[in-house]
Amino acid sequence: MSFVLGLTGGIGSGKSAASNWFELQGISVVDADIVAREIVEKGQPALSAIQQYFGDWVLLENGELNRRALREHIFKHPTARLALEGITHPAIRLSIIQQLTAATSPYVVLVSPLLFETNQHELTHRTLLIDATEQLQIQRASMRDGQNIEQIQKIIQAQMPRSAKQKLADDIVLNDGHLDHLYMQLRPLHLKYLAEAEKK
Ligand code: ADP
């Protein structure tokens, strides 16, 4: 597997903005959020396992996952979350490894909002935190998604605190200005990762 950079940050911190920039430099990006959706698509073994464990009610008539019903079930039965994650997390990890291995760019970016929380950083050689104040996170996420401030605050509270992520990350970029300011900080890191990937 080539050199893997783990890219993380809280909601609205600018992870996607950063990973889009890396993609523009010709770097392959594996997105853990996309993988999490792919592994429960119709016909995927993880979806069959979920159906077997929970029952047919987890499927819509068209055979797709009834996300809303499953979300409500988990909300009412906290232990069900562990069972669900016992099915999904290994499938997500396997698929991430497959995609990282298949990538052909000089190095690969694994972008994940829960890089540290789900131990996905173990799959990486170096980690980069896109950091922003809570105020900026809320401002950006609410502009992007039209979600209300309470919803975004709840998501922030469920994620690992900023200070803990700062301690764990190898590199930190503070995304507190214009997008150009973000890109200017990413450029020297990109050159450093290219050099490290070359050494590997
Ligand atoms: P994340 O993927 O971490 O949730 P995004 O990269 O989607 O965050 O950023 C959230 C929103 O804020 C997006 O609409 C993005 O274009 C915008 N954004 C990110 N960084 C900046 C910045 N430095 N200046 C202005 N807008 C930004």
Boltz pocket constraint, residues with backbone or C-beta under 6 A from the ligand:
constraints:
  - pocket:
      binder: B
      contacts: [[A, 9], [A, 10], [A, 11], [A, 12], [A, 13], [A, 14], [A, 15], [A, 16], [A, 17], [A, 18], [A, 140], [A, 141], [A, 143], [A, 144], [A, 175], [A, 176], [A, 177], [A, 178], [A, 179], [A, 180], [A, 182]]
      max_distance: 6.0
